Amino acid sequence: MKEARWNNLRGTLTAPWNAQKKIPLWALSMNAIGILHELYHGEGTMDLSVLTHMNRSELQSYVEFLLRQYRIMDAFWFLYVSEAFDQQTAEGINRRVWGRIPELAAKEIIQRFGITEKGLTGFLKALKYFPWTILIEYDIEERDNEAFITVPSCPPQVARRKHGLPEFDCRDMHRGEFESFARIIDERIRVDCLFAPPDPHPDDCFCKWRFTLDATK
């Protein structure tokens, strides 16, 4: 059964693109949901033997390599979806992907690293383990009843500008990302975007976010 479902999805993914007859996104999603669930929750194992003989420096170097591949993969799938369909479709799928990944990551971070705190303290503590936090180097400011995250330099947007491409609309995607992650830590956390592309922003600051607790919940 699993093999049949995988072959079905693989056929959908590898079929030649037709600009006049695009594959419905809902059809792909129905196939993909089951496969992704099995990949994430399945009983598959990983061969980690290569790590057993690494020293601390080698392990850190390997983690940096994995994080860099994580970022490159994210960039390539976005660019290729944009080429195969259009920018609007790529941004829409991007929002869906990053509305889902942080939720799964937050659950695993809580379990793996024993995070029990709630509120903004728990949110910021857990967020430090999220791969994208490490990759982007958020500027995090925590106050008594609120917190701010600022992104002085955004690698994906900087790379696009360097190669003559316009900034893509990432505001709603990142809002969904932060809300998805925060909801797992504490449902009272409220996410407000102060500015993010496509909004105008200073050259030395791509986006800024404010986090508070909703007293009504």
Summary of the structure (lengths in Angstrom):
residues: 217
radius of gyration: 19.2
end to end distance: 43.7
largest distance: 54.6
contacts: 551
relative contact order: 0.10
helix: 59%
strand: 11%
